Amino acid sequence: MSHAFLFVPAANQAEAPSFQKGVRALGDFKAVRITDTATSATAALAVAPAAKATQVTKGSIARSADGQVWIADLGLWLPLPAERERDAAWLIEQYLALGAEGLARRLQGLFALLIVDQRTPRQAHVITDRCGSLHVYWRQLADGVAVCSSSAVLAQCAPSTLDPVGVHEFIATGNIYEDRSLWRDIRKIGPATVLTLDAAGTKQHRYWDFSAVEPERLNLEEAVEQTHHGLVAVLKALPNSVDCGQPLISDLTGGYDSRLLLTGLLDAQRPFHTTVSGSADHPDVTVAARIAAELKLQHQNISAPPLPTADEFDAAVRMTDGEFDAFDFARILHIHRRLAAGHGMSLNGSFGELARGYWWELLWPKLANRQPLDVAMVARKRFAAIGYDKTIFASSAQLDLAAHMAAVAGRAIQPIAGYPNTTQMDCVYYSLRMQRWQGRIASSTNQLWPAFSPIGFAQVLDPILAARADTRFRSLLARRLFQRFAPPLARIPLEHGYPPVPASPFNFWRFAPLLSHYGGKVINKVAAKLGMASKPARPTTRPDDTALMRDTGIADWQKSPLILQSGLFNEQALRNLLDKNSLSSGPRVEQWRRLMTLEALMRNIQTGDATQP
């Protein structure tokens, strides 16, 4: 994805110092070169390309013939339905004919558009994709409104304070929800949104939400046919210019979702390779190798080292805006840097979970009932299930996480009250989990090169969401799709040892591994309730994090954490947690890593604060 900074000055504002601050901060914080700018008395726009620039992500602003309309397109979009060889000139043509909302309805993919229309003075629009996966933020400043692909850059445009709710969500769960960022006055633009900015302020309009889903409309064969047809159409329509003469690279694991994507790739007949990450004996790795061998795919296993380098950690903080565990993302970045050296773009199977009725086990046996979703139960079991140390938060940042996430989920499903409970659960998963977890990873990785999931495109996802509940539960839709369109993928066992094919009296014996798989889960749950759950054995050796702690400065940060100045933390409890944990050991390792990610962000911003002279 390219980076962009848009600024619309306030009425009667002769100069716009925030634009210059923002552009400088964008270049410095993201370590990118601004390649194109467009300025006028009514708006200003600047863009920079992704690290691996292609013809599609080259970092330039498209302009109408008369120069009155400018468009910066971030991410990767296709027309809906998919068509090949559409470019930014087509976007301008569609905008001039249909307006911002009409254009939005014609697009699918992982994208954001920043549009300046000088025909209406001081007016601009921002369009986000249906899921809001490509993260874009806005902020009201003293001299106007700023929009940027980075919340951390906006935080450097004027003095900023941390948002207590956003920080609590991040430290507790690893994600931030709804329109929050880590910063109090910086908001994420929502999914499927047209945000209009002018001298009078801002207004938002949703051009799509889950009320447009037609649940229970398709039977199994219809859903399988339309899902596969849509996936192949999307893959065929991906612009040739993205490839740059290099093949695509696609994730391939032992599970369902990467096979679903592979089924489309085999029929789309695009040049592609496959990859997996893990130890040689990991089930994902062994199953992927078997699939690749049987289908004669060019396949490789690329793994990241246990610990990132100081450079990878710093890059991860900057690419994620500190909104994702930088230690985890550093490993993702390590792998993608290696893959990007020889491939055109990266595909993955995200959103495939929706084809398998993910989280529906919480609803069984009452599937597709038109009853209110128990959001308190969903929050408790899916968003607040993992314990964390709440004592580190000062009173100003205290939160009952389960109650808070129940309210968040309740607001997400408000437009579809009365829909089947399975559709409500899909909405929660799509709107919260995919937007803020998968979307944060995608938004960050796309700063390196195009990396996304074709399954998340509307042409693929719409028939999945319209399939009857009984066709998706227990992955029946995916199993039948493999059986019809890629029989070898239905025959080769999954990572747990049983095949992804519909069970029948003639193949029931092949599902024997299910007994041990689910039996082990039941035993563990019963043991946990009886207080007899065994703790996982500690590894005899662990990665030595001394060098990373020293090279990044984390060892010194722990002694005098800058985040204490925010007033959001209890000093003694915070120091106690930091002292008892490290990158690779301790009772609250994940919480420690998120705290150090936030600490690194604060220090990066303090060092390069664009508000300083």
N, C-alpha and C positions, 0 to 999 in steps of 0.2 A: 504494500500500500504506500502511496505517497503520503507526505505530511502536508498539512495545510493550516493556515492562520487567516481568519476572516475578521474584519472589523468594520462596524457601521457606527459612525460618530453620532453623538447626540445632536439634537437640533441646535442650530446657531453655533456649532463647534467649528471654529476655523481651522484648528490644528488637531492632530490625533496622535499624541505622544505614545499612547498605549500600543498602537500598531507597531511602531519602531521597537518598543520594548519587547513585544511579543515575538516579532520576527527574529530579533537578536537572541532571545531565549530559546526559540525553536531550534535555531542553528547550533547554539552552544550545547543545550541539554541533550538533544538527540544526535549530536555530532554529524549533522547533515549540511549540505550546501543548498541554499535557496537558489533555485534555477529559474524561477519566473515570478514576476509580480505584476499586478495591475492596480493602479491607484486612480482615484478621482476624488472630487470634492464630497461625494456621497458614500463611498465605500472603498475598501482596500483589501486585496487578496494576495497571499503569497503561498507558494508551494515548493516542496523539495521532494526528490524521488526516494524510493526505497533503496536500501543498500545495494541490492542486485536489481538495477533498473532494467526494465524491458521496454519495448515499444508501447506497451499498455500502461506501465507504471513509470513513465519517463519524467514525470514531474513538470508538466506544462499546463497552462490554463487555456482552455478552448474559448474562442471568441466568435461571436456572430459576425456576419459580413459587415454590419454597420458599427461594430465595436460596442454596442449597447448592452449585450448580454455576455457574461463570463461564467464559465463552469469549470470547477475543479472536481474531478471524479476520483474518489479514493476506493481502493479495494478492487473487486472484480464483479461486474454486473453483466447480465444478459437480458435481452428483451424477454417478455412473457407473452406468448410462448417463445421458446428459444429460437433465435435466428443467428446465422453466422455473419461475420464481417461487419458488425455495427460498431461505430466508434463515437468519439466525442462530438463530431459534427452531427451525427444522428441525434444525440442527446439535445443539442441546441435546436435542431429542427422540431423535435417532439415537444420541447418546452415552449417554443414559440406558437405551436399549434394547439397544445393542450393545457398549458400552464403547469405549475409545480405539482399539484395533486394529480393531474392527468398523467404527467410523466411518471410519477411515483408508481401509479397503478400498472404501468407498462414494464416495470423492471422486476428482476429477481436476482438474488445472489447475496454476496457479502460486500456491502458497499456503503458509501455516504457521498452525497453530492452537495457541494457548496456553490450556490448560484447568486450572482449579483445581476440585478436588472435595473439599469439606469433609466429605463423608460419611466419607472416610478421612483422618483428621487429618494435616496437613502433607504432603499428596500433590498433585502436579500432573503434567500431561502436556504434552509438546510434540509435535505431529505435523507432519512436513515432507512436501512433495510428492514424487512418485516420483523426479524427477531431483535434488531438492535445490536447485532453481533459485532459490527464495526463501531467501536466506541468513539464518540465525538462529544465534546463538552462545550458549555457556554458559560459566560460570566458577565454580569453587569458591572461596568467600571464607571469611574467618575466622568469620563469623556465619551462613553459610548458602550456598545455591546461587542464582546469578543467571542469568537468561536474557534476552537482548536481541536486537533486530533489528539492532544495531550492535556490532561488535567494538570500535570506538573508544570507545564509551560504557562498555563493560565495563572497558576499560583505565583509565578514570578513577575506578573504584570502589575501587581499592587500588593501591599501587605496582606498576608493570608493567615488564617488560623485553621487548625484541624477541626473537622466535624466530629463531635463526640459519638454520634450514632454510627457514622461510616467507619470510624476507627474501631469501635467495639465490634461491629460486624466482621471487619477484616481480621482482627486478632483472634476472634472466637471461631470463625468459620473459614477464613481464607478468601472470602468473597465480600463484595459490597453490593447492596441491593437497591432496587427502584432507581430513582434519579440521583442517588447520592454518589459522591466521590469521597476521597479522604479529606476534602477541604469544604469548609462551611458554606462558602458562597459560590462554589463551582458545581454545576449540575450536569449530569449526563443527559444527553438528548435521548428520549425514549424510543422504543421500537416503532416502526411503521409510522414515523412522524414527519410532518412538514412543519418546521419551525420557521416562522416569518419574523424578520427583524426589520424595524424601521425606526424613524425618529420618535415615534410614540411609544416604543417598547417592543415587546415580543408577544407572539401568540402561537399556540401549538394546535395542530389538528392531526388526528389519527386517520390515516387512509385505509387501514386494515386492522382488525383485531379478531379474536377467536370466535366472535359471533358470526363471522363469515364461514366458519367451518360447517360442513354438512355431515354431522356424525351419523353412523349407521346406514350410510347411503349405498355403499358398495359391498357386494358379497366377495368371497375369497378370490374367485377367478378374475372378477373385474378389478379388484384392488391389485392383484399380482400383475395383471396385464398393464394397467395404467401406470403403476409405479415403475415397472421396468421400462416401458416406452418413454416415460418422462426422463428417467435417468440417462438412457441412451441418447435422447435428444439433447439434453444439457451437455453431456460429454462431447458429442459431435460438434456442438456449437461453440465450445471454448475457442477463443481466437487463436489462430495459428501463430500470430505474432508473439503470444506468451511463450511458446515453446523455444523460440530463438534457435531453432535447429537442434534442440536437445529434447530427449524424451521426458515425459511426465514421470513422476515417482509417486507411488501409492503405498500407503500403509497396508501391511498384510500380517494379521495375527491369527490366533487359533479360534477367534470368536466369530460372531455372526456379522457384525457391522462392516468389517473390511471385506468379507465375502460378498456382501450385498453390493458394495462398490465395485468389486472385481467382476461381478456378473455383468454390470453395465460396461465396464472397460473392455471386456472380451468381445462384446457385440458392437461397441462403438468403433473398434478398430483404429484406435489412436496409439501411436508408439508409446509404450510405457514400461517402466521397471517397477519392482516391488521391494519393500524394505521392512525390516522388523528390528526391534531393539531388545536385548536381553542376553542372559547367559546361555551357553550352548545347550544346556539341559532344560531350559524353561519350556513349559508346554507351548506357549505362544511361538517360540522359536522353532521347535521341532515340527509343529503342525504346519507353520508357514513354509518351512523348507520342503515338507512333503507336497504341499499344494503346488509350490513353484516347480518342483521336479516333475510332477505328473503333467502339469500344463506347459512345461518347458518355458518358464518365465525367467527373465534375468533378475536375479534376486540377491540381496545382500543384507547382512546383519551388521548394523552400526550401533554401537553402544557408547554412552558417555562414561567418563571415569567417575568414581564415587564422589569426588569433590570437584567443584569448578575451580578454574583459575581466578585470580583477582580480577583480571580483565573481563572474564565471562560474567562474574558476579556483578561488576559495575555496569556492564552492558545490559544485563537482565533488569537491574533496577531502573535504568533509563528507559528501556523498551516497554516495561510494564507500568511505568509511572508510579512504581512502588505499590501497585494495587494487586499484586500476585506474589506469592512466595518466590523471591528472587533466586534462592538456591535451587528450587525445583525448576524454574524456568531456565536457569543457566544450563541445566542438562538438556532441556529441549533445544536451546539455542546451539549448543555444541553439536548436536546431531544435525540440525538443519543447516548449519554452516557447511558441514561436510557434504550434505546432499545437494545443496545449492551449487556446488562447484561443478557438477556435471549434469544437472537436470534443469528443465524449464520452469516447473512449478510442482508443488506438493499437494497431494489429495489425501483426504482421510475420511473415515466412515462415521464421523460425528453426525448426530441426529438419527442414525439408524436405530438407536434405542427406542425411538417413538414407534417404529414399525413392530417392536416386540412388546408393546404395552409396559414400558418401564415404570416401575413403582406401583403397578396395578395389583401386585400381590397384597398390598395394604387394603384393597377393596374386595378381594375375593371372599365369598362367592357371589357377592351382589354387584356383578359387573353390568355396566350400562344402565343402572338404575337412575331415574331422574329424581335424585334427592341431593340435598346440599352436601358438598364435600366437607368432611370433618377436618378442617384446616388445622385445628389444634393438634390432632393426631399426626397429620402430615408434618407439621412443624417439629413436633417432639421426636418423631422417628427418622426424619430425613434432614432437618436443618439444625437441630439442637441436640442430636443424639450423642455427640462426642463431648465429653467433659473438658473443661478448661478452667484455669485459675482466674476466678472473677475478682479476687481480692486485689489484683494489681491495678484495678480501675478506681479512680477517685469518684466521689459521689456525682460529679458532673457528667461522668461517662458510664454510670451504672445502667444496666439493662437486664430485664427478664427476657432472655433470648427466646425461649419457647413461646411466650406470649407475643413478643415482638414479631417473630417470624410467622405466627398464626395470622396476625393482622396484615402482614405483607402479602401472604398467600391469599387472604380474603379479598384484598384490594385487586389482586391480579385476576381473580375469577369473577369479579363483579359484573362484567359485561355478559357473562354466560350463565347467570342464575337460571336454573330450570333445565340446563343441558344435562346429558348423561354424566354420571360421576366420573366415568373414564375420560370424557372430554375435559372435564374440569381438572383432572389430574394431569392430562397432557398439557393443559394451559399452564399449570404451576411449574411443571418440569421445563417447558419451553421458555416461559417468561422469566423464570428465576435461575434455574440451573444452567440452561444453555446460554442465555444472554450474558450472565455475569461471570460464569466460570469458563465455559468453552469460548465465549466471545472475547474474554480478556486474553486468553491464550492466542486466539486467532488474530486479534488486533495487534498483538505484540509480534508474533511471528511474521505477519505480513509487512512489518517494517524492514524485514530482511529480504523477502521474496514472496511471490503469490503462493499462499498456503490456505486451503479452505476445504469444506466438504460439499460436494455436489448434491448430497442427499438433503442438505438444508435449503436447496433452491425450491421455490414454490411449486414448480412443475412436478417435482418428485414428492414433496411433502404433502401436498394437497390430497392426493388419493390415499396416502397412508392415513391421514387424519380422518378421512371419510369412510375408511373401512370399518365394517362391523366389529364390535369388540371381540366376538368369538373367533374372528379371523386373525387377530393380533395376539391374543393371550397365548402364553407359552411359545411365542415366536412362530406361530403357524404360518403367518404371511411370508416370512423370510424362508422358512423351510420349503414351502410350496414354490416360491420363486426360484430357489436353487434347483428344485426337482424339474421344473419346466424349462429353465433357460441355461442352466449349467450343471448337468447331472453329476460330473465329477465332484463338484463342491458339495453336493448333497450326500455323496458317498463317503468322503474323507471325514473322519471323526473330528469333533471339536476338541478344544483343549482339555475337556473333562472326559473324553474317551468315547462319547456316544455321537452318532451321526446327526447332522442337521436336516433330517428328512421327516415327514409326518410318520408317526408310529402307526403300525398296523399289526394284525395277528401274524403276518408273514415276516416281520422284521423285529418283533418285540424283544427278542433275545439280544439285539444289538444295543439295547438301552440299559443293560445291567449296570454299567458304571454310574447310572443315576442313583442307584440304591446307596452306594458308598458316598457319593457326592452329597446328596441331601440328607442321608443318614448321619453323616458327620456333622452337618450343620445343626440338626436337631439335638444330637448329643451335646454339642458345645453350648447350645442355648439352655438346655436343661441343667448342665453342669454349672453354668454361670448363675442361674437362678438359685441353685443350691449352695452357691459359694464355693464350688469345687473346680472352677475353671482354672486350667493350668496356664501359667504365664509362659509366653514364648521364650525359648532359650536365648540367652544373651550370646551374641557372636563371640567367639574366642578372640577375634581380632576386629578392630574397627578402623576406619580410615583415620589417619593422623591429620587433624584439622589445624595443627599448630601453625603451619606455614600460611594457610589461608587466613587464619585469624590475624596473623601478623601483617601479611601483605595488604589486606583490605583495611586494616585499622580497627577491626572489630574488637580485638583484645583491649585496646585503649577505650573504645566507645563504651564498653561495659562498665568501666570505672566512672565515667561521667556522661551518662546518656543524655543526649540533647532533647529527647522526647519528654523528659521530665519538665522542661520549660513550658510545655503545652498546658499544664494543669490538669491533664486528663488521667494521670496515673498517681497511685499511692506510692510514694518514694520507697519506703521500706519493703513493701511487698514486691515491687518491681525489681529492686536490687536483689532480693532473695531469689526470685525466679531466674534472673539472669545469671546469678552465681551458681545455681544448681544445674544449669543446662549448658549445652554447647551445640554446635552444628550437628553432631552425630551421636550424642548421648544425653540422658536425663529424662525425667518424668514428663516434661512438657516441651519436647524438642520442637514440635511444629509451631507451638506458640512462640518459642524463643526465636525461631527463624523468621516469623512474621514481624516480630518486634524489631529484629535487626534489619529487616527489609525497610521498615518504616524509618528506623534510625538512619540508614544509608540514604534514603530519599531526602530526609530533612537536612542532612549534611551536604548533599549534592546541591540542593536548592540554596542553602545558606552560602555556599562557596560561589555559585554562579548566579546569584540573585540579580535579575535584570533591572530591579528597581534601584540598584546601587549605581552611583555615578561612574 
